[in-house]
Amino acid sequence: MKNHWVHKLSGYVRIRISGPYPELFVNRCIDSDIQIWDIEHQEDQVLVCSVLLDEIPRLRKLARISDCKISFTDRKGLPFVMKRLWRRNGLLFGAAGALLLLYLLSNMVWEVEVEGATASLEHELRQTAAELGVKRGAFQFLLPAPENLQSVLTDEIEDATWIGVTKRGTTYHFQIVQKEFAEKEPEADAGNLVAVRKAVIHDIFVEEGKPLVEINQVVEKGDVLVSGLIGREGEEKEVPARGKVFGEIWYKAEVEVPLSRTLYTATGNKYRTHYLHAGDFNIPIWGWNSPEFEKIKEESYKSSWSIFGFEIPVKYGYKDILETKEAEAEQAVDKAIDTAKEKGADAVLSKFSPEAVVTGEKVLHHLVENGKVKVIIHYRIVDEITVKQPIIKETKETETID
């Protein structure tokens, strides 16, 4: 019948009808608007059918009138399930207690993390937070809201400019921005800025001192670029020359690139292992035998569970072990030369300062030999070329004539 699930909620029974005319009993039930279904003829003068639990008192009266006997063969539906559960109330209370315990554990503070603070400031923050109730073992629903904690902690701790409070499942995370006090820089000694290598001047930025070179001028190693002597001749004042001078340098590099590359591709064979995460521990639950693949690649997945918005410390994850095989890939000579340019540029820049940039390149020669491309490249590098040097005063020797 339709709406069979409604019958399971209200409860129904299977009854056995025996008598000289059980069909007469069924007809009288239908005439009395009693729902009856799943009628089966088991043997002579015996029928079996299903009836709602609420209709049982009316069935007894109709059975007497029809000269039939009824007996119950099966009981189904929610009322009977609840009755059986109540008989096992220990199991029911145990399940309810486990759910309650899980809810309480997921609403407790298990960890307090502090980021961006010194040891002394972190100690002060933890003490202040503990006074406000934020400590391991405290119930989260008894603590102030994170925005209120943030406001109170920022006011209480003087050495912090800002304190951010974030609740991540069972962990409270504090992020601190400390107050920074500007330190007075010591006065620099007077000196010149001199060139550390031969170059063509590309840009000049002078903060203090007198520039002695111009853009596009060729300078040698040791040439004074910015003088620390300022003022009129004979009345010069010594200052620490400050600034940056960028020079253009040519650098030749020789790079070898193979025409074939070894790639690793997946074959389609894989093996999956399942496990649970509990803190720093992994508990395997399925897949203990590793496959005998010669070359493998691993891919991991980790999920998180939460109850009422609170993250449970136990997580589920799996790891796929993929079988791979080697494959040789050939590349054209033009592509290999482009690869050589990039590889050479990285190698050349590692020999200069972090401010160095490649502004140009030119392939002088390339040679294909033994499955490799040998490329000779000229790179044009722009880098800061100054170093500070003390001012050396020239002394004049006087000769005495007898």
URLINGI-V374961 format. One record per helix or strand. SS is the DSSP state (a for helix, b for strand). FROM is the first residue (numbers start at 1). LEN is the number of residues. If there is no record, write none. Layout:
# URLINGI-V374961
ss=SS from=FROM len=LEN
ss=SS from=FROM len=LEN
This chain:
# URLINGI-V374961
ss=a from=4 len=7
ss=b from=12 len=8
ss=a from=22 len=10
ss=b from=36 len=8
ss=b from=46 len=7
ss=a from=53 len=13
ss=b from=68 len=9
ss=a from=78 len=10
ss=a from=89 len=18
ss=b from=108 len=1
ss=b from=111 len=5
ss=a from=119 len=13
ss=b from=139 len=1
ss=a from=140 len=3
ss=a from=146 len=11
ss=b from=160 len=9
ss=b from=171 len=8
ss=b from=191 len=5
ss=b from=199 len=10
ss=b from=210 len=2
ss=b from=218 len=2
ss=b from=224 len=4
ss=b from=229 len=2
ss=b from=237 len=2
ss=b from=240 len=1
ss=b from=242 len=17
ss=b from=260 len=19
ss=b from=281 len=6
ss=b from=296 len=7
ss=b from=306 len=2
ss=b from=310 len=2
ss=b from=314 len=17
ss=a from=333 len=17
ss=b from=357 len=13
ss=b from=372 len=13
ss=b from=386 len=5
